[in-house]
Amino acid sequence: MKTNLTFLAVCILALSSNAFAQNTDTLEQKLPDDIVYTQQDVAIFSDIIQQFEPQKDQPIHKLIPDIGRYFLGNEYVAHALEVTDEEKLIVNLRDLDCTTYAENLLALARTLKSDQATFERYTLELENIRYRDGKKGDYPTRLHYFSDWIYNNAANNLVTTPADSFGTPLDVEVNFMSTHPDSYKHLQRNPAFISVVADQEKEISGKNYFYIPKEEIEDKMHLLREGDIIGLTTSIEGLDVAHVGVLVEVEGKLHLMHASQSNLKVEVSDEPLSSFLKPNSKNTGIMIARPVDTIN
């Protein structure tokens, strides 16, 4: 559902009467200075909480696709987190890239299922998901590689890694960031970060990962489920995953709901997942992060 400016204005005016919203002046006093957001983000958050509160008790793997459909048609924007000179927690529910879309859905669902469905709680969930061990520091603390994102969030009990039990070992050799620093704003501005990232890449590459090769997805579809967050693995040298999305059921088949770079919007794939990964593409398969229902 595309959010327009008229709708946002109505939402902002309604914040004071919305049982789930917060006055933005008070909010600004509560939140740390290193969080970047707009009143439009607060309004969208408030509307989501109000709309999906009746569904908060359903399993998180059902709640995530429902919230995901709210954003259908929203604009895709590249480099959604690269908008400040210093590392800050970027909140943007207006424009999304593939990773921030998945992160926001997980953070929103976890906030909704918590006992404090506030914007402040949502920002804490987002930080916990996006950064190494759940704590934001400088740029290298962000979980840049999706294989690292999955297994760090699994260690923090936010997701599980079901392919560990039925997948194929994946040889991860990441070094793209440290070997292409000019492609990353923060590495250009802070050359000292390059060696830190290179050390992280070596650590990431030394771990064990599992995935489903694209040739096997059809046979293993019964092991996947709606609400799984997946990373499309790639043969591009130095990278592990080239795209991220969420599985959603359409007429009994699992499709990919994602912020599409090619179509510049949030959408659901026309074809099922088993057909989405073309034989001649650089996508080699999928890694799987399955959100957990337990909310601390």
Backbone torsions as a table, in degrees:
resi	resn	phi	psi	omega
1	MET	NA	117.4	-176.9
2	LYS	-75.5	130.9	180.0
3	THR	-90.4	121.9	179.8
4	ASN	-104.5	170.2	-173.3
5	LEU	-67.5	-35.3	178.4
6	THR	-62.4	-45.0	178.3
7	PHE	-61.1	-42.1	180.0
8	LEU	-63.0	-40.0	-179.7
9	ALA	-63.2	-41.9	177.8
10	VAL	-62.1	-43.1	-179.8
11	CYS	-61.2	-44.3	-177.6
12	ILE	-63.6	-40.6	178.5
13	LEU	-65.5	-27.2	-176.7
14	ALA	-88.8	-1.9	-173.1
15	LEU	-57.3	-40.3	-174.2
16	SER	-66.5	-26.1	-178.5
17	SER	-99.2	-7.2	-178.6
18	ASN	-79.4	123.2	-175.7
19	ALA	-62.8	-20.0	-176.2
20	PHE	-105.3	-3.3	-177.2
21	ALA	-96.4	169.2	179.5
22	GLN	-128.4	148.5	173.0
23	ASN	-64.6	128.9	-172.5
24	THR	-68.0	-27.9	176.5
25	ASP	-64.6	-44.7	176.9
26	THR	-64.3	-40.2	-179.4
27	LEU	-59.5	-43.4	-179.3
28	GLU	-62.6	-28.2	178.1
29	GLN	-74.8	-28.9	-176.1
30	LYS	-83.8	-38.5	-171.7
31	LEU	-81.0	144.6	176.3
32	PRO	-62.0	159.5	-177.7
33	ASP	-69.5	-18.4	-176.2
34	ASP	-91.9	23.0	173.5
35	ILE	-111.8	125.9	-178.1
36	VAL	-107.4	122.8	178.7
37	TYR	-157.1	169.5	177.1
38	THR	-122.5	168.3	175.5
39	GLN	-65.3	-28.0	175.4
40	GLN	-63.2	-39.2	177.7
41	ASP	-63.2	-41.4	178.4
42	VAL	-63.4	-41.1	179.9
43	ALA	-65.0	-43.1	178.4
44	ILE	-64.0	-45.5	177.6
45	PHE	-55.9	-48.1	-178.5
46	SER	-58.8	-42.9	-179.3
47	ASP	-65.5	-40.7	178.7
48	ILE	-62.5	-46.6	-179.1
49	ILE	-61.7	-43.9	179.4
50	GLN	-64.4	-42.4	-175.6
51	GLN	-69.9	-37.2	-172.3
52	PHE	-104.7	0.9	179.1
53	GLU	-56.0	-39.2	177.7
54	PRO	-62.3	-17.1	-178.2
55	GLN	-103.0	7.4	-170.6
56	LYS	-63.2	-22.6	-177.2
57	ASP	-87.6	-4.8	176.7
58	GLN	-75.8	159.9	-178.9
59	PRO	-57.2	147.3	-175.8
60	ILE	-62.6	-29.3	179.7
61	HIS	-71.9	-13.4	171.9
62	LYS	-93.5	-35.6	-177.4
63	LEU	-68.2	-39.7	-178.1
64	ILE	-60.4	-48.2	177.7
65	PRO	-62.9	-36.6	179.1
66	ASP	-62.9	-46.1	177.1
67	ILE	-65.2	-37.5	-179.4
68	GLY	-58.4	-36.4	-179.1
69	ARG	-67.8	-23.4	177.3
70	TYR	-56.9	-32.5	-174.5
71	PHE	-93.6	1.7	-177.8
72	LEU	-56.3	128.8	-178.2
73	GLY	94.1	-14.3	177.1
74	ASN	-62.7	151.8	-173.1
75	GLU	-72.9	136.9	169.4
76	TYR	-79.7	136.9	174.3
77	VAL	-134.5	131.6	179.3
78	ALA	-75.7	151.6	174.6
79	HIS	53.9	48.9	-173.8
80	ALA	-62.1	-23.2	-176.8
81	LEU	-98.2	-4.4	-174.7
82	GLU	-96.7	56.9	-174.1
83	VAL	-114.8	-1.5	178.7
84	THR	-128.7	158.4	179.0
85	ASP	-76.5	-34.7	176.4
86	GLU	-104.5	153.8	179.7
87	GLU	-66.6	121.4	176.8
88	LYS	-134.3	160.0	175.6
89	LEU	-78.6	108.4	-176.9
90	ILE	-89.7	120.7	173.8
91	VAL	-105.9	119.3	178.6
92	ASN	-146.2	102.3	177.1
93	LEU	-99.0	8.4	-178.1
94	ARG	-96.9	-48.9	-178.8
95	ASP	-124.2	140.0	-169.4
96	LEU	-136.4	145.2	163.4
97	ASP	-104.5	-179.9	-171.0
98	CYS	-64.1	-38.1	-177.9
99	THR	-76.3	-44.0	-179.6
100	THR	-66.1	-29.1	175.0
101	TYR	-61.4	-51.2	179.9
102	ALA	-63.7	-42.5	179.2
103	GLU	-61.0	-44.3	-178.9
104	ASN	-64.9	-39.8	179.0
105	LEU	-62.7	-43.2	178.7
106	LEU	-65.8	-43.6	-179.4
107	ALA	-65.4	-42.8	179.6
108	LEU	-65.2	-43.2	179.6
109	ALA	-64.1	-42.6	179.3
110	ARG	-65.9	-38.7	177.0
111	THR	-63.6	-45.0	-178.9
112	LEU	-61.8	-37.1	-178.4
113	LYS	-83.2	-7.8	179.3
114	SER	-80.5	176.3	177.7
115	ASP	-91.1	7.1	178.7
116	GLN	-138.8	83.6	-176.7
117	ALA	-83.8	66.4	-178.0
118	THR	-114.6	161.2	177.1
119	PHE	-62.3	-36.3	178.3
120	GLU	-62.7	-43.8	178.1
121	ARG	-63.0	-40.0	178.3
122	TYR	-59.6	-43.3	179.6
123	THR	-64.8	-34.7	177.0
124	LEU	-66.9	-41.4	177.5
125	GLU	-62.9	-42.1	-179.3
126	LEU	-63.6	-42.7	177.0
127	GLU	-62.6	-42.5	-178.3
128	ASN	-62.5	-34.1	-178.8
129	ILE	-79.6	-38.8	-167.6
130	ARG	-85.8	-22.5	-170.6
131	TYR	-118.8	154.0	-178.4
132	ARG	-58.1	124.0	-178.8
133	ASP	58.1	21.9	172.9
134	GLY	78.3	11.6	-176.0
135	LYS	-126.7	121.6	179.0
136	LYS	-77.4	131.5	171.8
137	GLY	-131.3	-135.4	175.2
138	ASP	-74.0	177.5	-175.3
139	TYR	-48.4	-41.4	-178.5
140	PRO	-65.8	-13.1	179.2
141	THR	-79.1	-13.7	176.5
142	ARG	-71.7	143.4	-179.8
143	LEU	-84.1	91.5	-171.8
144	HIS	-79.4	-35.9	-178.6
145	TYR	-96.7	134.1	-172.5
146	PHE	-68.3	-30.8	175.0
147	SER	-60.9	-41.2	176.6
148	ASP	-66.6	-41.3	178.5
149	TRP	-57.5	-46.9	-178.2
150	ILE	-61.7	-50.6	-171.2
151	TYR	-78.7	-25.1	172.7
152	ASN	-71.0	-40.9	177.2
153	ASN	-70.4	-28.8	174.4
154	ALA	-68.1	-39.9	177.9
155	ALA	-63.6	-28.8	178.9
156	ASN	-92.7	10.8	175.6
157	ASN	61.7	34.9	174.9
158	LEU	-97.9	-29.1	177.7
159	VAL	-141.1	165.6	168.8
160	THR	-114.8	170.0	-178.9
161	THR	-121.4	77.3	-172.3
162	PRO	-61.2	-27.3	-179.1
163	ALA	-66.0	-13.5	175.8
164	ASP	-58.0	-28.8	-175.8
165	SER	-95.6	-18.3	-177.6
166	PHE	-135.6	1.2	-175.9
167	GLY	-91.6	-174.6	178.7
168	THR	-106.8	138.7	177.3
169	PRO	-55.8	137.3	-179.4
170	LEU	-113.5	124.0	178.7
171	ASP	-83.6	102.9	-178.7
172	VAL	-98.2	122.1	175.8
173	GLU	-131.2	90.7	-176.7
174	VAL	-100.4	136.8	174.4
175	ASN	-161.1	11.1	-172.3
176	PHE	-61.1	-41.1	-176.7
177	MET	-66.3	-46.6	-177.0
178	SER	-71.9	-24.3	179.6
179	THR	-94.4	-7.5	176.4
180	HIS	-131.6	53.7	-174.8
181	PRO	-62.3	-25.8	180.0
182	ASP	-68.0	-13.5	178.7
183	SER	-85.0	-4.5	-174.7
184	TYR	-125.7	117.8	-175.3
185	LYS	-52.7	-46.5	-174.9
186	HIS	-71.3	-30.2	176.7
187	LEU	-74.1	-33.6	175.0
188	GLN	-63.7	-42.9	-176.3
189	ARG	-78.5	-23.3	-176.3
190	ASN	-133.0	78.8	-177.4
191	PRO	-57.4	-25.4	179.1
192	ALA	-64.1	-22.5	179.4
193	PHE	-71.2	-21.8	-173.6
194	ILE	-61.6	-44.4	-179.9
195	SER	-68.0	-33.4	177.1
196	VAL	-64.4	-45.9	179.1
197	VAL	-64.3	-39.5	179.2
198	ALA	-61.0	-40.8	177.2
199	ASP	-64.8	-40.1	177.4
200	GLN	-63.7	-39.7	179.6
201	GLU	-61.8	-40.0	177.8
202	LYS	-63.5	-41.2	179.1
203	GLU	-65.7	-44.0	178.6
204	ILE	-60.4	-43.5	-177.0
205	SER	-68.6	-18.2	-178.3
206	GLY	-88.5	-0.1	-177.6
207	LYS	-96.2	167.9	-179.9
208	ASN	-97.0	131.0	-179.3
209	TYR	-131.5	157.4	178.5
210	PHE	-133.3	147.4	179.9
211	TYR	-148.3	175.6	172.8
212	ILE	-110.6	113.8	175.4
213	PRO	-57.9	148.2	-174.5
214	LYS	-62.5	-27.1	178.7
215	GLU	-69.2	-17.5	-176.1
216	GLU	-105.2	-2.5	-174.0
217	ILE	-62.7	-43.3	-179.0
218	GLU	-57.3	-43.6	-178.0
219	ASP	-72.1	-20.7	-176.6
220	LYS	-112.4	15.1	179.4
221	MET	-59.4	-32.7	-178.1
222	HIS	-67.1	-13.5	179.4
223	LEU	-92.2	-7.8	176.8
224	LEU	-97.1	164.4	176.3
225	ARG	-150.5	158.9	177.2
226	GLU	-56.1	138.5	-179.2
227	GLY	96.2	-12.6	174.1
228	ASP	-64.2	137.1	173.7
229	ILE	-95.3	124.7	-175.3
230	ILE	-122.6	148.7	172.8
231	GLY	-112.7	130.8	178.5
232	LEU	-84.5	109.7	-179.2
233	THR	-69.3	156.5	-171.2
234	THR	-137.5	155.6	175.5
235	SER	-92.3	1.8	177.8
236	ILE	-63.5	126.7	-175.4
237	GLU	-60.7	131.6	176.4
238	GLY	90.7	-7.8	179.9
239	LEU	-114.3	158.0	175.1
240	ASP	-106.1	-46.2	-175.7
241	VAL	-132.8	137.6	-177.9
242	ALA	-108.0	-12.7	-178.1
243	HIS	-158.5	154.7	-176.1
244	VAL	-135.1	143.4	176.6
245	GLY	-159.7	-173.6	-178.4
246	VAL	-125.8	138.6	178.9
247	LEU	-80.1	135.0	179.8
248	VAL	-137.6	142.9	-176.5
249	GLU	-86.9	131.0	176.5
250	VAL	-132.7	113.7	179.5
251	GLU	50.9	45.3	173.9
252	GLY	82.0	0.9	178.9
253	LYS	-121.5	151.7	-179.5
254	LEU	-88.3	125.5	177.0
255	HIS	-115.8	170.4	178.9
256	LEU	-100.2	120.3	171.5
257	MET	-100.6	124.0	-168.1
258	HIS	-159.7	162.5	170.1
259	ALA	-86.5	105.5	-170.7
260	SER	-84.0	123.5	176.5
261	GLN	-71.2	-33.5	-177.8
262	SER	-74.7	-37.0	-178.9
263	ASN	-102.2	-1.6	172.2
264	LEU	58.5	38.5	177.6
265	LYS	-163.2	164.8	173.6
266	VAL	-79.7	129.3	-175.6
267	GLU	-154.0	170.2	171.7
268	VAL	-106.6	132.9	-178.2
269	SER	-59.2	143.2	178.1
270	ASP	-65.7	-38.5	-177.5
271	GLU	-101.2	156.2	175.5
272	PRO	-61.8	161.7	-178.2
273	LEU	-54.7	-39.7	-177.0
274	SER	-61.7	-22.2	178.3
275	SER	-103.2	-13.8	-174.3
276	PHE	-68.6	-37.5	-179.8
277	LEU	-84.7	98.1	-173.6
278	LYS	-68.1	146.9	-179.0
279	PRO	-57.8	-34.4	-175.6
280	ASN	-98.1	10.4	179.4
281	SER	-86.4	169.8	177.3
282	LYS	-81.6	-5.9	174.6
283	ASN	-71.2	129.3	-175.7
284	THR	-106.6	-15.1	-178.0
285	GLY	164.9	-156.8	-178.5
286	ILE	-137.0	141.2	164.3
287	MET	-99.0	153.1	-171.5
288	ILE	-128.7	129.4	170.1
289	ALA	-117.3	120.6	-177.8
290	ARG	-107.0	111.6	-178.2
291	PRO	-59.6	143.3	179.2
292	VAL	-98.1	151.8	-177.2
293	ASP	-82.1	-22.8	-176.6
294	THR	-69.2	122.6	179.7
295	ILE	-116.6	120.0	-178.7
296	ASN	-82.5	NA	NA
